[in-house]
Amino acid sequence: MIYIKKIFGDKLQDYTMVLALVALAIIFNIISGGKMITSSNFQNLISGNAYVMVLAIGMMMVIVIGQIDLSVGSVAGFSGMVMAIAVRDLGLTWWVGVLLSLAVGATIGAWQGFWLAKLGIPGFITTLGGMMIFRGGVIWISRSISVPAPRELKIFGAGHLPEWGPAFTGMNNSTLLLGIIAITAFAFTQLRKHNRSKKTKELWPVLVRIALVSVVIGYLTWIFGTGRPGTSFPVPGLILVVLVLIYHTITTRTTFGRHIYAVGGNKSAAALSGVNVQKTYFLTMLNMSFLAALAGIMFVGRSNAAGPSDGIGWELDAIASVFIGGAAVSGGVGTIIATMVGGLVMTVLNSGLMLMGVGADRTQVIKGLVLLAAVGIDVFNKKEGRQSIIGRLFPAKSK
């Protein structure tokens, strides 16, 4: 047990959802006869769910400040519809339509942020109103008819990285390069963190950690890079990875990120320490709707059309991803990486149940039960004095 803690850190309970994710993938792969862990299924998992995980990034920040946003699905659908109609009826080029959609999302976020930050209307009420307004708005402007999307948008929702270079690698070289960059970056950050540590630490746990993560990244690189010709790691997945890196940096290394956690932890104390609570609320809500618009663009690109029902229920999956990732309902707790793990748990669960032939009705019931169980187990394991699952499997030796 002591060696495991040296490799992964003292807070082994943080890996509960990672273990659940791996276990779900293995179990569904066995039950489905090997259909879960395949190149095509993994590519579809990322392409088909990246837009929800984009929403989950923004939702994590909203929940950390102690608020909730119920309007993200409606905002995504409305922004995507505005883009499709503007390109079709106004003759705008596709990229201008994308910029217009993002601007619409940011404007909606500013509007909702104003009600929360300046008028003090709780986010639940503000965004509940937004959900009704923009759900009605997308049906209104579309007249309940789907609108074709520009073909150029397909790359954002269902595109793949290009093929180039030698064929002897046996896989998509863009995916291979992405995997090499990921392994190199992880190794560099781990070694730099070790070198900068003020405490004298052993080097071997860092090297073992690098080796283990490199094996995982290498396996995923092989899975995504050896699919049928013309496929690779999906472009929506690449967009998601870039956003994760950006927002992980924002939430962990910037003043704004620290303010988010301060406001969520104790709003009054944060205000007394000089944090502009209203500004933090405003920017967080603006960012959420901006990401909702981006999610809408990705979905429209994948479906090749903007529909009046786009976005229905998306907010529920985004919120579930955040809470499965360990965020606290009261605010102040949550991370981007853990939220992505929560989102992947929901994604693998959806895919596995579909491969088993479970209907949409029972799938919703199971997802609700899994959400309650996952959050309950996570809360149980994080209580002071409680051991994680790993701790029970590998108890520490008494001195």
Secondary structure as GFF3:
##gff-version 3
##sequence-region A 1 399
A	DSSP	alpha_helix	2	8	.	.	.	ID=ss1
A	DSSP	three_ten_helix	12	15	.	.	.	ID=ss2
A	DSSP	alpha_helix	16	31	.	.	.	ID=ss3
A	DSSP	alpha_helix	39	64	.	.	.	ID=ss4
A	DSSP	alpha_helix	72	90	.	.	.	ID=ss5
A	DSSP	alpha_helix	94	117	.	.	.	ID=ss6
A	DSSP	alpha_helix	123	142	.	.	.	ID=ss7
A	DSSP	beta_strand	147	148	.	.	.	ID=ss8
A	DSSP	three_ten_helix	151	153	.	.	.	ID=ss9
A	DSSP	alpha_helix	154	158	.	.	.	ID=ss10
A	DSSP	alpha_helix	173	196	.	.	.	ID=ss11
A	DSSP	alpha_helix	204	225	.	.	.	ID=ss12
A	DSSP	alpha_helix	235	253	.	.	.	ID=ss13
A	DSSP	alpha_helix	255	265	.	.	.	ID=ss14
A	DSSP	alpha_helix	267	272	.	.	.	ID=ss15
A	DSSP	alpha_helix	277	303	.	.	.	ID=ss16
A	DSSP	beta_strand	305	306	.	.	.	ID=ss17
A	DSSP	alpha_helix	314	324	.	.	.	ID=ss18
A	DSSP	alpha_helix	336	355	.	.	.	ID=ss19
A	DSSP	alpha_helix	360	382	.	.	.	ID=ss20
A	DSSP	alpha_helix	389	393	.	.	.	ID=ss21
###
